[in-house]
Amino acid sequence: MAKTINGSTLRKMFASAFSLVEENKNAIDALNVFPVPDGDTGTNMSLTLKSAVCEMNACESNSIESICVAFNRGALKGARGNSGVITSQIIKGITTVLQSNASEISIKEFAKAIQSGSDLAYKAVTVPKEGTILTVIKALAEKAGKSKGADSFEEFLREVIDYGEQTLQMTPDMLPVLKKAGVVDAGGRGLMYIFNGFYKALTGEMTVVEFVDNVEKDVTAEELHVNYESLADIKYGYCTEFFIINIYEKTTDADINALRSRLLEIGDCVLCIGDLQLIKVHVHTNEPNRALGYALQLGELNGVKIENMLEQNRALRKKAEKVPPKEFGMIAVAAGDGLSNVFKDIDVDYVISGGQTMNPSANDIAMAAEKVNAKNIFVFPNNKNIIMSAEQANDITDKNLIVIPTKSIPQGISAVLAFDSSSSVEENTENMTMAFSEVRSGSVTYAVRTTNVDGLDVQEGDIMGLDDHSVLVADKDVTTATVNLLDKIVNEESSNITLFYGDGVTEEDTANLLPILEERFPHHDVSIVFGGQPVYYYIISVE
């Protein structure tokens, strides 16, 4: 039973927290009370923690400071959705306190770290709402501050977790929507998995998922290269790739793990996956000869490719220098080829694929900004769950990002159309904000659970019509739900109705719907445009 923890133990605790959230992400997603198919709290928290663990696993040192800095940086870069951003802020608060410890962390220091995580989480939210993850982290911090008599870290965490669980069970009494659905808060549940992961790492109850590659398995070699836009940031100059085949009989799985560790000592962006039949290796290093030498101890080499990234960088930099940056650029988030083309047609420089159920991270947005050659870049999140990630992207890029807090595709389109290249940043921000605030948005989707929401009894599989704030219509038929929704959001002041149809709608469906709408709204210009978005049959703009 330990009274202090060191860097090695902290590393295991962080990795264990990710493993437990990853294992239970679907259960967390299922707690989302709103019946639209965007229950992604668990997924977003898992992806945020995965980014943090990947960054940590690329860290060669076991010093507390190095681990904390890496874990915090990874969480910041990978934060997705509101739940991911809040989680990243909790991590930032915890790691900022812990990294000041030289070799060991006491119970008292860990309690201070939890309090710091709570403080930063509350600051990250403009209007904090109780009954959410914020309430749970506050309770964990309060209990941690009072647990001065614990004899060990295990006892300390057990007391904190038990109190946090009690608080989580009370969240339905704080938020009526939770009580009506009969569930606890999804973000709060995710946070409890994080702390239970800490505890399980200390008690040895959990086998931690270890991995070192900080990219998805299907990422191509080209995407693994460091950012060519910043030559000074390139630490390792040679992108080295190869396969190990005809592996020697004496080679074991432990040797593959050892190879991975040795590659981490001489480079970064390490990918070392496979088994005793075939091993794939990728590493950025200044000593490709050593990487090849280590691999030759396991078997024969095949498909060796070594690229000089510094030279590639110089060539691209030289080419880029010939094109001076423009004053303004624009980035929008949208899901679906049709919606992406709409934004490109109105001069948006870069469209990030994302939206409901697939929130881009802060790092995704920052990387997109790096691809736009402009001094000032307007960002249109087009989803309320992406706004915080977009704002956080400013912390990880040198570009000047101006986030226009659009919450829907129609709002984003309206804001972009208000852009004027002859106006200042401030004038454009004001004009865009005013433009999108005058748009009424609607959407038609299906219910993923049976519930009562906004005074409507909704059955699983029902077709729902929503405006910017609530569910207005529930029906069994897509066309009927769409017409009834428009009846509620169209008023005498509006003149244009645009419907973007998704990948679940055919051209025949739209051909049948258009004359119905034209007859129903004879004084409005009605148009139906291909959006190709998932989840939503129609996204509707009324102006």
C-alpha positions as CSV (number, residue, x, y, z in Angstrom):
1,M,0.0,0.0,0.0
2,A,1.8,3.1,-1.2
3,K,1.8,6.6,0.4
4,T,3.4,8.2,-2.7
5,I,3.5,7.4,-6.4
6,N,6.4,7.9,-8.8
7,G,6.5,8.7,-12.6
8,S,6.2,5.1,-13.6
9,T,3.1,4.5,-11.5
10,L,1.6,7.8,-12.8
11,R,2.1,6.6,-16.4
12,K,0.2,3.4,-15.6
13,M,-2.6,5.3,-13.9
14,F,-3.1,7.6,-17.0
15,A,-3.0,4.6,-19.4
16,S,-5.4,2.7,-17.2
17,A,-7.9,5.6,-17.2
18,F,-7.9,5.6,-21.0
19,S,-8.3,1.8,-21.1
20,L,-11.4,1.9,-18.8
21,V,-13.0,4.7,-20.7
22,E,-12.3,3.1,-24.0
23,E,-13.8,-0.2,-22.8
24,N,-16.9,1.5,-21.6
25,K,-17.4,4.3,-24.2
26,N,-20.5,2.7,-25.7
27,A,-22.1,2.5,-22.2
28,I,-21.3,6.2,-21.7
29,D,-22.7,7.1,-25.1
30,A,-25.9,5.4,-24.2
31,L,-26.5,7.7,-21.3
32,N,-26.9,10.8,-23.6
33,V,-30.5,11.8,-22.8
34,F,-31.4,13.6,-26.0
35,P,-32.9,11.1,-28.4
36,V,-31.1,12.2,-31.5
37,P,-28.4,9.8,-32.7
38,D,-25.4,11.9,-31.4
39,G,-24.7,10.1,-28.2
40,D,-20.9,10.6,-28.4
41,T,-19.8,11.7,-24.9
42,G,-18.0,8.5,-24.3
43,T,-16.5,8.4,-27.8
44,N,-15.2,12.0,-27.4
45,M,-13.7,11.4,-24.0
46,S,-12.1,8.2,-25.2
47,L,-10.5,9.9,-28.2
48,T,-9.3,12.8,-26.1
49,L,-7.6,10.3,-23.6
50,K,-6.2,8.3,-26.5
51,S,-4.5,11.3,-27.9
52,A,-3.1,12.0,-24.4
53,V,-1.8,8.5,-23.9
54,C,-0.3,8.4,-27.4
55,E,1.6,11.6,-26.6
56,M,2.7,10.2,-23.3
57,N,3.8,6.9,-24.8
58,A,6.1,8.8,-27.2
59,C,7.7,10.4,-24.1
60,E,11.0,8.6,-23.4
61,S,11.4,9.8,-19.8
62,N,9.6,8.5,-16.8
63,S,10.0,11.8,-14.9
64,I,6.8,13.1,-13.5
65,E,7.3,16.4,-15.2
66,S,7.8,14.9,-18.7
67,I,4.8,12.5,-18.3
68,C,2.5,15.3,-17.2
69,V,3.6,17.7,-19.9
70,A,3.1,15.0,-22.6
71,F,-0.2,13.8,-21.3
72,N,-1.5,17.4,-21.0
73,R,-0.3,18.3,-24.5
74,G,-1.9,15.2,-26.0
75,A,-5.3,15.9,-24.3
76,L,-5.2,19.4,-25.5
77,K,-4.5,18.4,-29.1
78,G,-7.1,15.6,-29.1
79,A,-9.9,17.3,-27.3
80,R,-13.2,16.5,-29.1
81,G,-16.6,17.9,-28.3
82,N,-17.6,19.7,-25.1
83,S,-17.0,16.5,-23.0
84,G,-13.5,16.1,-24.5
85,V,-12.6,19.8,-24.0
86,I,-13.8,19.7,-20.4
87,T,-11.9,16.5,-19.8
88,S,-8.8,18.1,-21.3
89,Q,-9.1,21.0,-18.9
90,I,-9.5,18.7,-15.9
91,I,-6.3,16.9,-17.1
92,K,-4.5,20.3,-17.6
93,G,-5.4,21.3,-14.0
94,I,-4.2,17.9,-12.6
95,T,-1.0,17.7,-14.6
96,T,0.0,21.3,-14.0
97,V,0.1,20.7,-10.2
98,L,1.7,17.3,-10.4
99,Q,4.5,18.2,-12.8
100,S,6.1,20.4,-10.1
101,N,7.0,17.2,-8.1
102,A,10.5,16.0,-8.6
103,S,10.4,12.3,-8.0
104,E,7.3,11.4,-5.9
105,I,3.7,12.6,-5.5
106,S,2.1,12.7,-2.1
107,I,-1.6,12.2,-1.4
108,K,-1.8,15.9,-0.4
109,E,-0.3,16.9,-3.8
110,F,-2.7,14.7,-5.7
111,A,-5.6,16.2,-3.8
112,K,-4.4,19.7,-4.8
113,A,-4.2,18.5,-8.4
114,I,-7.8,17.3,-8.4
115,Q,-8.9,20.7,-7.0
116,S,-7.0,22.4,-9.8
117,G,-8.7,20.2,-12.4
118,S,-12.1,21.2,-11.0
119,D,-11.2,24.9,-11.0
120,L,-10.1,24.8,-14.7
121,A,-13.1,22.8,-15.8
122,Y,-15.5,25.4,-14.4
123,K,-13.5,28.2,-16.0
124,A,-13.8,26.4,-19.4
125,V,-17.6,26.6,-19.4
126,T,-19.2,30.0,-19.9
127,V,-22.3,29.1,-18.0
128,P,-21.5,26.1,-15.7
129,K,-24.5,23.8,-15.2
130,E,-24.8,21.6,-12.1
131,G,-25.8,18.0,-12.6
132,T,-23.0,17.5,-15.1
133,I,-19.4,16.4,-15.2
134,L,-18.6,19.7,-13.5
135,T,-20.6,18.7,-10.4
136,V,-18.8,15.4,-10.2
137,I,-15.3,16.8,-10.5
138,K,-16.2,19.4,-7.9
139,A,-17.3,16.6,-5.5
140,L,-14.2,14.6,-6.2
141,A,-12.1,17.7,-5.4
142,E,-14.0,18.4,-2.2
143,K,-13.6,14.9,-0.9
144,A,-9.9,14.8,-1.9
145,G,-9.3,17.9,0.1
146,K,-10.9,16.4,3.2
147,S,-9.2,13.0,3.0
148,K,-6.2,13.8,5.1
149,G,-6.3,10.7,7.2
150,A,-5.9,8.1,4.4
151,D,-3.1,5.6,5.1
152,S,-2.4,4.9,1.4
153,F,-3.1,6.2,-2.1
154,E,-5.4,3.2,-2.6
155,E,-7.5,4.2,0.4
156,F,-7.5,7.8,-0.6
157,L,-8.7,7.1,-4.1
158,R,-11.3,4.7,-2.9
159,E,-12.8,7.3,-0.6
160,V,-12.8,9.9,-3.3
161,I,-14.4,7.6,-5.9
162,D,-17.1,6.4,-3.5
163,Y,-18.0,10.0,-2.8
164,G,-17.9,10.9,-6.5
165,E,-20.2,8.0,-7.3
166,Q,-22.7,9.2,-4.6
167,T,-22.7,12.6,-6.2
168,L,-23.1,11.1,-9.7
169,Q,-26.2,9.3,-8.6
170,M,-27.7,12.6,-7.4
171,T,-27.3,14.3,-10.8
172,P,-30.8,13.3,-12.0
173,D,-32.2,15.4,-9.0
174,M,-30.2,18.4,-10.4
175,L,-31.2,18.2,-14.0
176,P,-34.9,17.3,-14.8
177,V,-33.9,16.0,-18.3
178,L,-31.8,13.3,-16.6
179,K,-34.5,12.4,-14.1
180,K,-37.1,12.1,-16.9
181,A,-34.8,9.8,-18.9
182,G,-33.9,7.8,-15.8
183,V,-30.1,8.1,-16.2
184,V,-27.1,9.8,-14.6
185,D,-25.0,12.4,-16.5
186,A,-22.9,10.8,-19.2
187,G,-19.8,13.1,-18.7
188,G,-19.9,12.4,-15.0
189,R,-20.0,8.7,-15.6
190,G,-17.0,9.0,-18.0
191,L,-15.1,10.9,-15.3
192,M,-15.8,8.2,-12.8
193,Y,-14.3,5.7,-15.2
194,I,-11.2,7.8,-15.3
195,F,-10.7,7.8,-11.6
196,N,-11.6,4.1,-11.3
197,G,-8.9,3.6,-13.9
198,F,-6.4,5.4,-11.6
199,Y,-7.5,3.1,-8.8
200,K,-7.3,-0.1,-10.8
201,A,-3.7,0.7,-11.9
202,L,-2.7,1.1,-8.3
203,T,-4.3,-2.2,-7.1
204,G,-3.2,-4.2,-10.1
205,E,-6.8,-5.1,-11.1
206,M,-6.4,-4.0,-14.6
207,T,-4.2,-4.9,-17.6
208,V,-3.4,-1.6,-19.2
209,V,-3.5,-1.4,-23.0
210,E,-0.1,-0.4,-24.1
211,F,0.6,1.2,-27.5
212,V,3.1,3.7,-28.7
213,D,2.0,4.7,-32.2
214,N,0.5,8.2,-32.0
215,V,-1.5,7.8,-35.1
216,E,-4.4,5.7,-36.3
217,K,-3.4,2.4,-37.9
218,D,-4.8,3.4,-41.3
219,V,-2.9,6.6,-41.6
220,T,-0.6,6.7,-44.6
221,A,3.1,7.2,-44.4
222,E,2.7,10.6,-46.0
223,E,0.4,11.8,-43.2
224,L,3.0,10.6,-40.7
225,H,5.5,13.2,-41.8
226,V,6.0,16.2,-39.6
227,N,4.7,19.6,-40.6
228,Y,6.6,20.9,-43.6
229,E,5.5,24.4,-42.9
230,S,7.8,24.7,-39.9
231,L,11.4,23.6,-40.7
232,A,12.7,24.6,-37.3
233,D,10.3,22.1,-35.6
234,I,11.7,19.1,-37.4
235,K,13.8,17.2,-34.8
236,Y,14.4,14.1,-36.8
237,G,15.2,14.3,-40.5
238,Y,14.6,10.9,-42.0
239,C,11.3,9.1,-42.4
240,T,12.3,5.4,-42.2
241,E,9.9,2.6,-43.1
242,F,10.4,-1.1,-43.6
243,F,9.0,-4.6,-43.0
244,I,10.7,-7.4,-41.0
245,I,10.0,-10.7,-42.7
246,N,11.3,-14.3,-42.3
247,I,11.6,-13.6,-38.6
248,Y,14.2,-15.7,-36.8
249,E,12.9,-18.6,-34.7
250,K,14.7,-17.2,-31.6
251,T,12.6,-13.9,-31.9
252,T,9.9,-13.4,-29.3
253,D,7.0,-11.0,-28.7
254,A,9.2,-9.4,-26.1
255,D,11.8,-8.7,-28.7
256,I,9.2,-6.8,-30.8
257,N,8.4,-4.7,-27.7
258,A,12.1,-4.1,-27.1
259,L,12.5,-3.0,-30.7
260,R,9.7,-0.5,-30.2
261,S,11.4,0.9,-27.1
262,R,14.8,1.2,-28.8
263,L,13.2,3.1,-31.7
264,L,11.7,5.5,-29.2
265,E,15.2,6.2,-28.0
266,I,16.4,7.4,-31.4
267,G,13.3,9.0,-32.9
268,D,9.6,9.8,-32.8
269,C,6.4,9.0,-34.7
270,V,7.1,5.3,-34.0
271,L,4.9,2.6,-35.5
272,C,6.0,-1.0,-34.6
273,I,3.1,-3.4,-35.1
274,G,2.8,-7.0,-36.1
275,D,3.6,-10.5,-34.9
276,L,6.1,-13.2,-35.4
277,Q,5.1,-13.5,-39.0
278,L,5.4,-9.9,-40.1
279,I,6.4,-6.6,-38.5
280,K,5.8,-3.2,-39.9
281,V,8.1,-0.4,-38.7
282,H,7.9,3.4,-39.2
283,V,10.1,5.9,-37.4
284,H,11.3,9.5,-37.8
285,T,15.0,9.5,-36.8
286,N,18.4,11.0,-37.5
287,E,20.0,7.6,-37.4
288,P,18.1,5.3,-39.9
289,N,21.2,3.0,-39.9
290,R,20.6,2.2,-36.2
291,A,16.9,1.6,-36.8
292,L,17.8,-0.9,-39.6
293,G,20.5,-2.5,-37.4
294,Y,18.1,-3.1,-34.5
295,A,15.6,-4.6,-36.9
296,L,18.1,-7.0,-38.4
297,Q,18.5,-8.7,-35.1
298,L,14.9,-9.9,-35.4
299,G,14.8,-11.0,-39.1
300,E,15.2,-9.9,-42.7
301,L,14.3,-6.5,-44.0
302,N,12.0,-5.8,-46.9
303,G,10.4,-2.7,-48.5
304,V,13.0,-0.3,-47.0
305,K,12.2,3.4,-47.7
306,I,14.2,6.3,-46.3
307,E,13.1,9.8,-47.1
308,N,14.9,13.1,-46.3
309,M,12.1,15.2,-44.8
310,L,14.4,18.2,-44.3
311,E,15.0,18.4,-48.0
312,Q,11.3,17.9,-48.8
313,N,10.6,20.6,-46.3
314,R,13.1,23.0,-47.8
315,A,11.5,22.5,-51.3
316,L,8.0,23.1,-50.0
317,R,9.0,26.1,-47.9
318,K,10.7,27.6,-51.0
319,K,7.6,27.1,-53.0
320,A,5.3,28.4,-50.3
321,E,7.4,31.6,-49.8
322,K,6.5,32.6,-53.3
323,V,2.9,32.9,-52.3
324,P,2.3,35.7,-49.7
325,P,-0.5,35.0,-47.2
326,K,-3.8,36.6,-47.9
327,E,-5.5,38.7,-45.2
328,F,-8.5,36.4,-44.5
329,G,-9.2,32.7,-44.7
330,M,-12.2,30.6,-43.7
331,I,-12.6,27.1,-42.3
332,A,-15.9,25.3,-41.9
333,V,-17.0,22.0,-40.3
334,A,-19.5,20.0,-42.3
335,A,-20.4,16.3,-42.9
336,G,-21.3,15.2,-46.4
337,D,-19.9,15.9,-49.9
338,G,-22.8,18.1,-50.8
339,L,-22.5,20.4,-47.8
340,S,-18.7,20.5,-48.3
341,N,-19.2,21.6,-51.9
342,V,-21.7,24.3,-50.8
343,F,-19.1,25.8,-48.5
344,K,-16.3,25.6,-51.1
345,D,-18.6,27.3,-53.6
346,I,-18.9,30.3,-51.3
347,D,-15.2,30.6,-51.0
348,V,-14.4,28.7,-47.8
349,D,-10.8,27.6,-48.0
350,Y,-11.0,24.4,-46.1
351,V,-13.8,22.1,-45.0
352,I,-13.2,19.8,-42.1
353,S,-15.3,16.6,-42.3
354,G,-17.3,16.4,-39.1
355,G,-20.4,17.3,-37.2
356,Q,-22.9,15.2,-35.1
357,T,-21.3,11.9,-34.0
358,M,-17.9,12.9,-35.4
359,N,-16.6,16.0,-33.7
360,P,-13.2,17.2,-34.9
361,S,-10.6,17.8,-32.2
362,A,-8.8,21.0,-31.4
363,N,-5.8,19.6,-33.1
364,D,-7.8,18.8,-36.3
365,I,-8.9,22.4,-36.4
366,A,-5.4,23.7,-35.7
367,M,-3.9,21.5,-38.5
368,A,-6.6,22.7,-40.9
369,A,-5.6,26.3,-40.1
370,E,-2.0,25.5,-40.9
371,K,-3.1,24.5,-44.4
372,V,-4.8,27.9,-45.0
373,N,-2.3,30.6,-46.2
374,A,-3.9,33.5,-44.5
375,K,-3.1,35.9,-41.6
376,N,-6.6,35.8,-40.1
377,I,-8.8,32.7,-40.3
378,F,-12.5,32.6,-39.5
379,V,-13.7,29.2,-38.2
380,F,-17.3,28.1,-38.4
381,P,-17.9,25.1,-36.1
382,N,-21.6,24.7,-37.3
383,N,-22.3,22.6,-34.2
384,K,-22.6,23.6,-30.6
385,N,-20.5,20.6,-29.5
386,I,-17.5,21.8,-31.6
387,I,-17.4,25.5,-30.5
388,M,-15.2,24.8,-27.5
389,S,-12.7,22.7,-29.5
390,A,-12.5,25.4,-32.1
391,E,-11.7,28.0,-29.4
392,Q,-9.1,25.7,-27.9
393,A,-7.4,25.3,-31.2
394,N,-6.1,28.8,-30.7
395,D,-3.8,27.4,-28.0
396,I,-2.0,25.1,-30.4
397,T,-1.5,27.1,-33.5
398,D,0.3,30.4,-34.3
399,K,-2.5,31.3,-36.7
400,N,-5.0,34.0,-35.6
401,L,-8.3,32.0,-35.4
402,I,-11.6,33.9,-35.0
403,V,-14.3,31.5,-34.0
404,I,-17.8,32.5,-35.2
405,P,-20.0,30.4,-32.9
406,T,-22.3,28.9,-35.5
407,K,-24.4,26.0,-34.2
408,S,-25.8,24.7,-37.4
409,I,-25.0,24.4,-41.1
410,P,-27.6,27.1,-42.1
411,Q,-26.1,29.5,-39.6
412,G,-22.6,28.7,-41.0
413,I,-23.7,29.4,-44.6
414,S,-25.4,32.6,-43.6
415,A,-22.3,33.8,-41.7
416,V,-19.9,33.0,-44.6
417,L,-22.2,34.9,-47.0
418,A,-21.9,38.0,-44.8
419,F,-18.1,38.0,-45.2
420,D,-16.6,41.1,-46.8
421,S,-12.9,41.1,-47.8
422,S,-12.7,44.9,-47.6
423,S,-13.9,45.0,-43.9
424,S,-11.8,44.5,-40.8
425,V,-11.7,41.4,-38.6
426,E,-13.9,43.2,-36.1
427,E,-16.4,44.3,-38.7
428,N,-16.6,40.9,-40.3
429,T,-17.0,39.2,-36.9
430,E,-19.9,41.6,-36.0
431,N,-21.6,41.2,-39.4
432,M,-21.2,37.4,-39.5
433,T,-22.6,37.1,-36.0
434,M,-25.6,39.3,-36.8
435,A,-26.2,37.3,-40.0
436,F,-26.3,33.9,-38.5
437,S,-28.4,35.0,-35.5
438,E,-31.3,35.9,-37.9
439,V,-31.4,32.3,-39.4
440,R,-33.8,29.7,-38.1
441,S,-32.5,26.2,-38.4
442,G,-34.3,22.9,-38.4
443,S,-33.4,19.2,-38.8
444,V,-35.2,15.9,-39.4
445,T,-33.8,12.8,-37.9
446,Y,-34.8,9.6,-36.1
447,A,-35.1,8.8,-32.4
448,V,-32.6,6.3,-30.9
449,R,-34.6,5.7,-27.8
450,T,-38.1,5.9,-26.3
451,T,-38.5,9.0,-24.1
452,N,-40.5,12.0,-23.3
453,V,-38.8,15.2,-24.4
454,D,-40.0,18.8,-24.7
455,G,-43.5,17.6,-23.9
456,L,-43.6,15.0,-26.6
457,D,-43.8,11.2,-26.2
458,V,-41.2,9.9,-28.6
459,Q,-40.8,6.2,-29.5
460,E,-37.6,4.6,-30.7
461,G,-37.5,4.9,-34.5
462,D,-39.9,7.9,-34.6
463,I,-39.0,10.7,-37.0
464,M,-38.4,13.9,-35.2
465,G,-38.4,17.5,-36.3
466,L,-36.1,19.9,-34.3
467,D,-35.5,23.6,-34.3
468,D,-32.4,25.3,-32.8
469,H,-33.5,24.4,-29.3
470,S,-36.0,21.6,-28.9
471,V,-37.9,18.7,-30.5
472,L,-41.1,20.2,-32.0
473,V,-42.5,17.2,-34.0
474,A,-42.6,13.4,-33.7
475,D,-44.1,11.3,-36.4
476,K,-43.7,7.9,-38.2
477,D,-43.1,9.4,-41.6
478,V,-40.2,11.6,-42.8
479,T,-42.3,13.7,-45.2
480,T,-45.0,14.4,-42.7
481,A,-42.5,15.3,-40.0
482,T,-40.7,17.6,-42.4
483,V,-43.8,19.5,-43.4
484,N,-45.1,19.7,-39.8
485,L,-41.7,21.1,-38.7
486,L,-41.7,23.8,-41.3
487,D,-45.2,24.7,-40.2
488,K,-43.8,25.5,-36.8
489,I,-40.6,27.4,-37.9
490,V,-41.7,29.3,-40.9
491,N,-43.3,32.7,-40.2
492,E,-44.5,35.8,-42.0
493,E,-41.1,37.5,-41.9
494,S,-39.3,34.6,-43.7
495,S,-39.1,34.4,-47.4
496,N,-36.6,31.6,-48.3
497,I,-36.7,27.9,-47.3
498,T,-33.7,25.6,-48.2
499,L,-33.6,21.9,-47.4
500,F,-30.3,20.0,-47.6
501,Y,-31.1,16.3,-48.0
502,G,-28.9,13.6,-46.5
503,D,-27.6,10.3,-47.6
504,G,-30.7,8.5,-46.5
505,V,-32.9,10.5,-48.9
506,T,-33.3,9.8,-52.6
507,E,-33.8,12.2,-55.5
508,E,-37.2,10.6,-55.9
509,D,-38.1,11.5,-52.3
510,T,-37.1,15.2,-52.9
511,A,-39.0,15.3,-56.2
512,N,-42.2,14.2,-54.3
513,L,-41.6,16.6,-51.4
514,L,-40.9,19.8,-53.4
515,P,-44.4,20.3,-54.9
516,I,-45.9,19.7,-51.4
517,L,-43.8,22.4,-49.9
518,E,-44.4,24.8,-52.8
519,E,-48.1,24.4,-52.3
520,R,-47.9,24.7,-48.6
521,F,-45.7,27.8,-48.6
522,P,-46.7,29.7,-51.8
523,H,-45.1,33.0,-50.8
524,H,-41.7,31.5,-50.1
525,D,-38.9,30.4,-52.4
526,V,-38.3,26.7,-51.7
527,S,-35.3,24.8,-52.8
528,I,-33.9,21.3,-52.0
529,V,-30.1,20.8,-52.3
530,F,-28.0,17.7,-51.9
531,G,-26.1,17.8,-48.6
532,G,-25.1,14.1,-48.3
533,Q,-24.9,14.4,-44.5
534,P,-25.3,11.4,-42.2
535,V,-27.8,11.1,-39.4
536,Y,-30.2,13.8,-40.7
537,Y,-32.7,13.3,-43.4
538,Y,-33.0,17.0,-43.9
539,I,-31.2,20.1,-42.5
540,I,-33.4,23.1,-43.0
541,S,-32.6,26.8,-43.3
542,V,-35.4,29.4,-43.0
543,E,-34.5,33.1,-43.7
